[in-house]
Amino acid sequence: MGPISILALTAIIIPFVGALFIAVLPRVAGRAICITAAAISTAATIVVWILLAVAGDGTTVYLDLVSFGQTAVITLVFDKMSVMLAAAFVAIGLLISIYSVGYLNAANREHPDEPRRRFYAYFAAFIGAMAGLVYSDTLIAQLLFFEITGACSWGLISYYGTETAQKAATKALIVTHIASLGLYIGAGLLFWQTGTFATEALADLSNLWKIVVLICIIVAAWGKSAQLPFYMWLPSAMEAPTPVSAYLHGASMVKVGVAILARALVSAGAIPEPVGWVIIIGAIATMLFSFFMYLPQRDMKRLLAFSTISQLSYIFLAFGFFVFGSDLALSGGIQHIFNHAFAKTLLFLVAGAFSFAIGTRMLPKIKGVLKKYPILAVAFVCGALAIAGCPPFSGFFSKFQIFAGSFAAADGNWLLLLIVIVGLVETAACFIWFLRWIGSVVPGNPSTEVAKGQAIPKSMVAVFVVLIVMTVCSSFLAASWMA
């Protein structure tokens, strides 16, 4: 076992060990243990990134952890895609752990609370599960971490213990697990046809079985990434504390679906066109639906929830056009997972800061933020422009690759070309809508609620600074790494 494998395993295991210590040690230790575990995991993941870069372009490392005979059950893969995504998910987990120091306390005007072990134990375990999932190279390993993320999400969404929060957590658990049946069936069919659970075995399937297994994986991906017809759990999950919404519903859990689909597609060899049509039609339908759903939203978190559904549709669209021959679209889609994670985390955390300092996240009540809270104003603008795809912010560069690759793949097919144009129009409309809220929230004199707001804790401010920088820099990191 080489240094890359050892460090990657460390990044997965340490958060789980931290969760165990949090569960058995006094409550006051929970916060420090969670942050320490996330910091160690982040450092290990960054070193893995560096070692893989030093090893040279195209280096891929496999680690077989559990096998029965010749059948690999749990195998991890360390390549450009998995290492980049793991770094994003783990590092954002660390940032949100630090942010929660300021957010989860009695001074919070919307949700006064004392930090509990439950939050930090579930949160630390979730960080480890996300690292394990993106490194997984077998469908069984993906299922293992898939289920862990589901259990942790239930505990975190229901954190406040209200009836509404418990219903939202149950809805998320049920809906995502109905969709996960696709991954169970796909794993069973893959083993039946090839005798292995390795994603590389997808390339050995006949066209018919490849279509069936990939559609099963797509269904599971739709569920976890809140696409039609499984979208309904995500807006309801906004009952969770905002750090949970930022991590699970902005940065990580909703990316599980696109992560497992990306791994399947890059491993499947030549993919029959019907798979591409299923992905593309599902993506454009969800994109349009979620756009019209977020137009009437006034609660910032619900607006961001539907915006997240829409942004994930771009990634599915990119993957669909990869099936039609565009490697550029695939690369753009993977980079958009990375870029969107930082930008949407920033916006969710801004919503949390509004709740903490002002006592509301209802956008019509929030005006003149620039005069009272310049750091929140800058963060709001940077996050919104990054999501909308405005240069020089990160979303522009990954979206550009998605649409450039999609136009190239659609050449000669009027229906595919029409779908790309519709997606491009939606992007422009998204920019206009976010511009509208920037104009409403940021300039002018503070509203009564903003004027009476309290100070933002330093731990939250520090996280804003890092994420503001990443709304610009993440695109350069992703593009240079995936080149």
N, C-alpha and C positions, 0 to 999 in steps of 0.2 A: 504494500500500500504506500503510494507516494505522497509527497507533501500536499498536493492538490486535494487528494481524496481525504487525507487526515483533517485538513483545515475545513473542507466543506462539511464533513461529518460533525466537526466541532460546531460549525454554524447552525446545524440542525439540532444537535443534542443539547447544547448549553441552554437554550431557552426552555426546553422541557425540564431540565434539571432545576432551572430557576423557578419554574412554576411549582415544582414539587416542594422546594424550600419555602416558597411563599405560603403554600397551603399548610405547612406544619409549624412555621415560626410565627412569632408575634406579629400582629397586624402592622405595627409601625415599621417593620423591616421590609414590607412588601414592595414599596415604591423603589427603594434603593436596589433591591435584588432584581427587580424587573429591568431597571435602567442598566445595571451592570451586565446582566445576561444579554440584553439587546446590544450593548456596546461591544462585548466580546464577540458576539455573532457577527456584528457589522465589520469589525476589524478583520476577522477570519475571512469573511466574504470578499473584502477588498483585496486582501493578500492573494486569495485564489484568482481574482481578476488579474492582478499583476503577474502572477506566476504563469497564467495561461497566455498572457500577452508576450511574456519573455519566451515561452515555449515555441512561439511562431504561429503564423497564420494557418488556420485549418486544424489546429491541434484539438483533438477530442479525447477525453479520458473517461473510461467506463469503470464502474466499481460494482461488482456482484456481491450483494450482501446476503441474500437468501436464495438458495436453489434447491430443487428436489430432482436428483438425478441430473439430466441434461436440461431441465426446465428452469430457466431463470424466473424467480418470483419477484424479488425486489432488487432492481438494478438502478444505479444512479448514473447520470451522464453529465459531464462537465464540458460544455462547449460555449460558444459565444452567446447563444440565446439564453441558455439556462443561467449562466454566470451573471449576465447583465440584469436579467429579471430578478434573480435572487438578491443582488446588490441593492436594487431599488426597494424591494419589499422589506428587506431586513433593515436598511438604513432609515426608511420612513417609519418603521416600527420604533426605532430608537428615538427619532425626533418626536413622535407622538407620545412616547413614554415620558420624555422630558416636558413636553407641553402639558401633560396631564397633572404635573406637579402643581401648576398654577390653576388649572381648570377645576380639578376635583377637590374643592374645599368649601368651607362654610360661607366664604365671601361671594360665591357665585350667585348672581342675582336671579337667575332663572331656575337653577337647580342647586340650591345649597346642599352640600354633601361633604362627608368625611371620606377620605380614600379607604376603600375596603379591599381585603385580600382577594375577594372574588374577581374584581376588575383586573388586578395585576397578574393573578394566576392564569386566568383565561387569556389575557393579552399576551403574556410571554409564550404560552403554548401555541397561540395562533402564529406568532412570528416564526417559531420553529417549524410548524406545519407548512407555512408558505414556502420556506426554504426547501423543505423536503419535497413538496409537490413539484416545484419547477425543475428540480434536479431529477425527478423520477423518469425512468426510461421504460417502465413496464406498466401496463394498465392496472395491475394489481397494486403496485406501489402508489399510483395515482389515486386509486380508490381508497387506500388506507389514509392518505393525507387529506383527500377529499372529505372523508367522514369526520376526521378530526376538526377540520375547519368548520364543518357544519355544527358539531357539538359546541365548539367555542363560540361560534356566532350566536347560537341560542342563548348561552350564558351571558354574553355581552349585550345583546339587544334587550334582554329582559332585566338588565342591571338595576333599573330603578324600582322594579317590583310592582309597578302599577298594573291594573288590569289591561290597559291598552298596550303597555310594553310587553306583557306576557303573551297577549294575543299576536302581536307583531312577531315575536320570537318564534312562536309556534308556527305561524304562517310561513316564515322564512325556512324553518326546518322542514315542514311538510312539502312545500313547493319545490325546493331544491332537491329533496330526496326523491320525489316523484321523477324529476328529470334525471337524477343520478341512476335510475334503473337502466337508462340507455347505456351508461358506462359498464354496468354489471353485465348486461346482455352482450355488449360489444366484446368485453373481455372473454366471456364464455364462448362466443362464436369464434373469436380469434384463436383461442386454445384448441377448440374442436377442429379447426381447419389446419392449424400449423403445429400444434403441440407446444406452443410457447405463448407467453404474455408480452413478449418484447414488442415495442412499437415498430421496430424494423421489420418484423414479420408481416406487417401490413402490405409491404411490397410484394410478398409471395402469394397473396390471395388472388384468386381469379377476379375479373372485373365485377361480376355479380356480387360476390362476397365482400369485395372491397367497398362497393357502394353501400351494402347493408351495414357493415361494421362502422364505416365512417359516418353514416347517418345516425347510428346509435350514439357515437361520440358527439356529434353535433347537437343532438337533443340534450345530452348532459351539459354541454357547453352553453347552450341557450339558457338552461335553468340557472346555472351558477352566475352567468353574466347578465341575467335579468332581461333576456330578449323575449319577444313575443313567441309563444303565448304565456311565458312564465314571469313576466315583468312585475306582477303585482306585489311580490314580496318586498321589493326594494323601497318604494315610497313609504310603505308601512314601517319599515325598519328604521326610519328617521326618529322613532321614539327612543332610540339608544342615546347614550351620552355622545356629544359631538366628537370627542377623540375616537370613539368606536366608529361613528359614521365616516370619519376621515380615513381611518385605516381599512376597515372592512368594505365600506361602500364607496370609497373613492380610489383607494390605492391597491388593495390586495384581493379581498374575497371575490369581488366582481371580476377580477382578472384571472381567476382560476379557470373559468370556461375557455377564454381565448388562449390561455397558456397550454391547456391540454390539447386543444384543437391544433394549435401551431405545431406542437410536438408530433401529433399524428400526421399532419400534412407533410412536414419535411421528411418524415420517415417512410411515407407510403409509395414513393416512386411515382410512376405515371398514374394520375388520378382520373377516373372517368368523368366526363363533363356533367352528368346529372348531379354529382356531388357539388360542383361549382354553382349550378343553378339553384340548388336548395339553399346554399349559404348566401348567395347574392340576393335572392328574393326575400329570404328571411331578414337580411340586413336592411334592405331599402324599406321594407314594410315597417320594421321597428324604428328606423331612423325618422320616418315621417310621422309615425304615431307619437313617438316620444317628444318630437319637436312641438307638435300641436298641444301635447299635454303640459309641457312646461311653460307655454305662453301665459296661461292664466294664474300661475303660481305666484304667491306673494311671500310665503314662508321660504326663506332662503335655502333651508336644507331640502325641502321638497323640490324646489327649482333645481338644485344641484343633483338630486336623485334622478330626475327625468333627463337632465343634461348628461349624466353619466351613462344612462341607457343609450342615449343618442350617440355619444362618443364611442362607446363600445361597438356600435353598429358600423362605424368607419373601419374598425379593425376587422370585423367579420367581412365587410365588403372587400377589403384588401385581400383577405384569405381566399375569398371566392374568385377573385381575378387571378390569384396565383394558380388556381386550378386551370384557368384559361391561358396560362403561360407567362405570367408576369412575375418574375423574381423581384423586380423593383417594388411592386405592390406588397409582396410578402415582407420585404425588408422594412418598408414604411409602416406596415401594420405592427410588426414587432417593436419598432422604435416608438410607435404611438402608445403602446402599452407602457413603456418606460416614461415617456414625456408626460402623458396624461396623468400618471400616478402622482408626480410631483405637483403639477398644476392644480389638480382637483383636490389633493390633500390641502394645499394652501387655501383654497376657497372654503372648504369645509371648516378649517381651523379659524378662518376669519369669521364665519358664521358663529362659531363657538365663542370667539372673543366678543362679538356683539351680545350674545346671550349673557356672558359673564359680566361685562362692564355696564351694559345698558339695560339688560333684563328682557330683551326681545330680539328676535331675528326676523321680524316682519319688515320687509324692505320698505314699504311706504312710510314707516315710522322712522326710518334711518336716513338722515340727510345731514349734509355738512360735515362729513367724517374727516375731511382733510384738515380742518381747523382744530378739531378736538383730538383726533387720533391720526396723525400723519402716517405712522407705520401701517395702520390698518388700511388707510386710503391707498397707499402704494401697493400693499399686498393684494387688495381687492382688484385694482387696475391690472397688475401684472398677471394674477391668476385668471381674470376674465379674458384678457387679450390672448393669453397662452391657450386657453380652451377654445377661443374663437378662431385661432389660427392666424393671428396677426403677426407679421415679422416685426422685430427680430426674435419674437418669443418662440418657444420650443414647438408648440403645436403646428406652427406654419410648416416647418421643415418635414415633419413626418406626414402631415396631410398632403404636402406637395408631392412626396414620393408615392403616396397611395393613389392620388388622382392621375399623376403622370403615368404610372404603371397601368392603371385601369384604362385610361384612354388608349394606350398602346395595345392592350389586350382586346379592347372592344372594337378595334379597327376592322371594318367590314361587317359588323353585326349591329344593325340599327337598334335592336332591343337593349343590348348591353350598353351601347353608346347613350341611349336615352336614360338608362339607370345611372350612369356616371354623371350625366348633366343634372339630373334631379338631385343627386348627392351634392354636387357642387353648388347648386342653388340653395340647398339646405345649409351649407356651410356659410354662405353669404348672409342668409337670414339669421343664423346663429350669431354672427358677428354684430349685426344690427341690433339684435335683441340685448346682447350683453352691453353694447355701447349705450343703449337706452338706460340700463340700470346703473352704469358708471356715471352717466350724466345726472341721474336722480340721487344717488347715494353719496357721491364724493364731493362735489363743489357746493358752494353756498354757505349760508349760516347754519349752524347746528340746530337740528330740531330739538324740541323740549327733552325728549328721551336721551338724545346724544349729549346735550348740554349738561345733563345731570349724571352722566356716566362716571364710573370710577376708573381708577388707573388699571392698566394692563400689567399683570405680573411679568417680571423680567424673564422667567423661563419661557413664557409664551412669545415674548418679543424676540428672544434669541432664535427660536424655531422659525419665526416669520422671516428673519434676515436670511437664514440658510435657504429656505424654500423660494424666496424671491430671487436669489442668485440662481437657483436651479431652474426656474422658469425660463431662463435664457441659456444656461450652460448645459442642461441635460441633452438638448438636441445635438450639440457638438460632441458630447461624450458618446451618445448613441450612434450617431452617423459615422464617426471615426472608428468605433469599435466594430460595427456591422459591415464596414466597407470591405 
